């Protein structure tokens, strides 16, 4: 019988493969801070179901490569450093920096932050209120590759099972990578379809294709930039106050990522729902209101 909660060592290769793949499925479905925020950012910015699917695949396959490498390393019991309490917070900071740089790329750097000197020029603010948005560009798949590899270093319940139980169960060093690979493929199976869904989301907005495309990139940029800052803040907070950052709220759900909710769950909610979805909904409502006013003006004239 397969036990995804606490699998035991000594399973057959076939059972290890099946367990690893199913754990990857659960990892991809449940709210995980190392997958959902990044998949959402790149997929929604693609403004295409097909491109969203490709981005989800690219990110997850890069994640898979990292998990394969770490699984092989774990076979030789050399991955204990990744179980250090503060390691995940360091990864948060690194992932956050990569996300923020990705957001700055979307906004073409110069538009990411700006400071007024002397008399305030309100022209660009007025333009934004009229529906004239800043010049943005969609995030690239190459960036998703980098983020996927970095995110793979995140350490949690899934990684603990792969590195300490399943990888050491392999019969020889030539198969040490197998659990990490099938875990990554399981995650990829879900994240690819998640990317497809996120990419298709903006195609169904009741806006002109040009405006919907721009809002997609704008949402991706904000999610990456402010989501990155959120990750950096969480990482620094965790390094400074590990006892507080390590809080957990237990739930009756006996499922990894859902049984105990902590800073990881908060990051997913803040980055994906508050920043990502919130930004998209806000902009769509604003543009819809502006277009409605334009139509009313035309009718009155």
DAFENWO-V69922 format. One line per field, one symbol per residue. ss: DSSP state (~ for helix, > for strand, _ for the rest). phi: phi as a letter, one per 20 degrees, with the letter a starting at -180 (. if undefined). A space follows every 10 residues. Layout:
ss: ???
phi: ???
This chain:
ss: __________ __~~~~~~~~ ~~~~~~~~~_ _____~~~~~ ~~~~~~__~~ ~~~~~~~~~~ ~~~~~~~~~~ ~~~~~____~ ~~~___~~~~ ~~~~~~~~~~ ~~~~~~____ __________ __~~~~~~~_ __________ ~~~~~~~~~~ ~_____~~~~ ~~~~~~~~~_ __~~~__~~~ ~~~~~~~~~~ ~~~~~~~~~~ ~~~~____~~ ~~~~~~~~~~ ~~~~~~~~~~ ~~~~~~~~~~ _~~~~___>> _________> >_~~~~~~~~ ~~~~~~~~~~ ~~~~~~~~~~ ~~~~~~~~~~ _
phi: .fdefbfefn ffgfffffff ffffffffef fdfecggfgf gffffflaff ffffffffff ffgfgfffff ffffgelddf ffefgeffff fgffffffff fffffgelmf efcbcedmff eefffffffe neeffccffe gfffffffff fffgdbfffg fffddfffff fbffdfeggf ffffffffgf ffffffffff gffefecfgf ffffffffff ffffffffff fffffffffe cgfffefbde cffecgmcfc dcffffffff ffeffffgff fffffffgff ffffffffff e
